[in-house]
Amino acid sequence: MVNNILIVDDDTGVRNVLSSVLYDGGYLIEGVENGKGAIKACEESPFDVALIDIELPDMKGTELLNRLKKLRPKMIMIIITGHPSIESAMKAVNEKADGYLLKPVEVTELMKMIERLLTERTNEYLRITAEIKHEIESAPAVKYLRPDGW
């Protein structure tokens, strides 16, 4: 299964480099330059992962993260920043970011983080599915000897 990644960064160069690297890694990519574009893209298509710059021209990346969590609660969201601070890191954690990376982004670190987070999400889905299946199979049920008659 091919995963879709949304890249939200106002720097065209950063979007292009990340798009190229991730596309070569087997992902489908869409890039947008601001928060409004990210919201519109997420309303139109599901994404597995969003890479969100913390400094966008129309809103803070942490604000976008909060809005996208409401729109796509299962989407993995990673904050990327060229302006790291304790405040931005704490805000990202408080808004439930799945990751926090510094620019320039180390490609190997980014790929490992995305793969790890996607694997964790898949394993959680499999665990929930197995739990539901177990509950269904172990639930008491009335069995009829003659289903055509009462």
N, C-alpha and C positions, 0 to 999 in steps of 0.2 A: 504494500500500500504506500502510495506517495503522499507525503505530508506537505501541506501548504503553509508557507511562512509569509507573514506581512512584515515589511520593514518600514518603520516610520522614522524618517530623519530628514531634516530640511537641507542637509548637505548632499547634493547630487553625487559627489564623488564617493562618499561613504555608502550611499544607497547602491551605487553601481558596483563597488567592490564587494560588498556583502552579498548582493544579488548574484554576482558571478561565482563567488566561492560556494555559496549555498546551492545554486543551480548545479554546479559541477559535483556537489555532494549528493545529488539526487532529489533535491526538493523543488517544488513549484513555488515561484516567488512572485509577490506583488509588492511594489514600492510606492509609498506616498510621502508627501513632503510636510504634512501637518496633521493635527489632531482631527480636524473636520473630515479630511480625506480618509483617515483611518476609521472613523465611525461609519462613514458611508460605505467603505469597503467591507466592513464587518456586518453591516446590515444586508449587503448584497450577497456575500459569500462566507462560508465558514472557513476559519483558519485554525490550524493546529497550534501555531506559535506566532507571537508578535514580538518583534525586537523594537523597543520604543526608546528613542532619544529623550533624555530628560529635559532638554531645552528646545522646545518647539516654538515657532513663531506665533501661534494662536493660543497655546495653553501649555502648562507644565506637563511633562511626561507622566508624573504621578497622578495628576488630575485625569489624564487620558486613561491611565491604567484603571483607575476607579470606575470610569464610565464604561470601559470595555468589559470589565468584570461583570457589570450588570447586564450587558448585552450578550456576552459570550463567556459565561462563568467557567467553562471547562478549558478555555484556551490558555495555553502556557504563555506567560508574559515575562519578558526579560528586559530590564532597564539597562540602557547603555549610556554612558556619559563621558564627556571630555572635561567635565567640571565636577570632580568628585568632592563630596563634603560629608561630614557626619550627618548633617541635617537631611541631605538628599537620600543618603543610605537608610536612615531611620524612617523617612517618609515612605520610601519604596517598600521597606519591610512592613510598615503599618498598613500599607495599601495592598499587601499580600502579593508582591512581586515574586515570581518564581526564581529570579536570578538578577544579578547586578554585576555588570561588566564595565571596565574602564576602556576608554578610547586612548590610543588606537587598540582596537579589539584584536586580541591574539586569536587567530583563526582556529588553531588546534583546541584551545580552551573553549571557544564558542561551539565548535562542532561536538566536543565531548559533553558540554552542558546540555545542548539540544537533544542529543541522543539519550543521555541519562534521564532527562525530564520526560521525553516521549516514552521511554521504557517504563518509567515509574507510573505514568498515566495508564499505559496499556495494562500493566500488571494490576493496577487498582480496578480497572474495568473487568479483567478476568476474575479477580477475587470476588467482586460483587456478583458477577454472573454465576459463578460457582455457588456462592452463598444462596442466591435466589433459587437456583436449580435444586440445591439440597433441601431448602425449605419446602419447595413444591413437592418433592419426592417424599419427604417425611411427614407432610401434613396429613392429618386424618381425613379420610375420604369415605363417603358412603359408596359401597359397591353394590350394584344391583345384579342379581342373578338373571333377571329378565328385564332388560332395558326397555322392551317394547310394552311392558305392562307394569301397573303399580299395584 
